[in-house]
Amino acid sequence: MIELVQTPAIAQGLRKVETRIRRLGGSSELAGINDGAGRIITAGGKRLRPAMTLAASLALGKSPDRRVITAAACVEMIHAGSLIHDDLMDGARQRRGTATLNAELGAGKALVIGDFMLARAALAAITAVSRPVAEVLAATAVELAEGQFQETNDLYDARRTRESAIRSITGKTAALFRASCLVAAVCAHASPEDRARMAAYGERFGLIFQILDDLLDLTASSRTLGKPAGNDLRQGVYSLPLLLSDADVRHLLGPGMTDEQVTEVLERLRASRMTATTLEYCRGLAADAVAALPVIHDEEIARVLYGLPTAYIDHAMELTMAS
């Protein structure tokens, strides 16, 4: 997916970000922490969030310097640390085809490594970037926790509202995309209006990102996903696409669903207007994201940021149709 935001300037910046991430992840005095953090860092993530930091910086007329590179690395460190915590909460045994840290090292060690990555990002932000950037990232970490708590609080609630689902994904996912753009605007000393515009763009894209990920969990095959389809249903996460569906499935939801019950719900959802309704909802978010962008004088970067939301939607459609 990173190809969607790839330009020579972004590619060059990402190579520097990668070096910085690895240094931060390997900066503990304890080899075990460095090894664990290194496994997560090198597990093949898209680096979409730091790429957006670089794109936002270039859009605001600032070539990514050391501070921007470090800020982008901090964003990715927070993302990686939060993935460890997600795996712990979900009891996940695999991620991206490899064993999770909690499966290999145990819950206690995995928790500490996740904490280390979050704390290391905070320390780098305050010492190597700026206090305003550190404040953005600290506030974002609060939102990540609140969004995840909101989702946990709604588990197996067949009466979950769309508004509750949106609040949850705004906190647990969209907030970090918002931060990825906002820290670039802060480093660029952008005006308050341009900071707000870049933050709004990032947040709306983050909503699209999570909603489409949730849609694929309900529509794509296990082969495409690399994990069992309908995993959210099994874990009691009733996502926005399900809530947008016109299918009569809520009476079938609940703890302890069998594989046959999950299959029945998936079949009903796929036969409904869920996919079309969800994509239409995401296109509305894409229009809002593009409308939020400030004036961008770099034509290449403008094409990247203006095109990214729609390109991501098109990519999700292709994955759904290929399943």
Secondary structure, DSSP 4 states (H G I P E B T S, - for coil): -GGGG--HHHHHHHHHHHHHHHHHHT-SSSHHHHHHHHHHHTS----HHHHHHHHHHHHTT----HHHHHHHHHHHHHHHHHHHHHHHHHT-SEETTEE-HHHHH-HHHHHHHHHHHHHHHHHHHHHHT-HHHHHHHHHHHHHHHHHHHHHHHTTT-TT--HHHHHHHHIIIIIHHHHHHHHHHHHHTT--HHHHHHHHHHHHHHHHHHHHHHHHHHHHS-HHHHTS-TTHHHHHT---HHHHH--S--GGG--TT--HHHHHHHHHHHHHTTHHHHHHHHHHHHHHHHHHH------HHHHHHHHHHHHHHHHHHHHHHHH-
